[in-house]
Amino acid sequence: MSGQNAILNKITPDFMTLDELSAYCAMSKMTLRRWIKDGMPYFRFGRSIRVKVSDFDAWVSRFRSSGNATKEQVLAAWSKAAGRSE
């Protein structure tokens, strides 16, 4: 992590880079970039993309189909419904 990224993370701990978000939700950075194009909320700090964790969780929860699905199940179902596989 670069010095600038470390400073940003200390100032804004509620925000994740795409690398961090990828680990958080077990999806590839390519998928996350597609989701951004599909309307996933994000912020741009200079050239760096950051996603607010609470915004991401709310956005992903829109794709919950029924029952008590885990976040991983919701993400997999959304990718399958969108015709994308990981």
C-alpha positions, 0 to 999 in steps of 0.5 A, a space after each residue: 500500500 502506498 503512503 498516500 493510500 495508507 493516509 487515506 485509509 486512516 482518514 477514511 476507514 469506512 472506504 475501501 480500495 477495489 483490492 480491499 473490496 475484492 477481498 471483502 466480498 470475494 469477487 474479482 476487481 474486474 467484476 467490481 469494475 463492471 458493477 461500477 459501470 452498472 451503477 454501484 456507488 463509488 467515489 474517486 479521490 484523484 485517480 483512486 477509486 474508493 467504495 464506502 462499505 455501507 453503500 456497497 452493502 446497501 447496494 448489494 442487498 438490493 439483489 437479495 432474492 429471499 430467505 436468509 442468504 449470506 452476502 456470498 450467496 447474494 453476490 453469486 446469484 447476482 453474477 449468475 443473473 447478470 450472465 457473468 461467472 467468477 
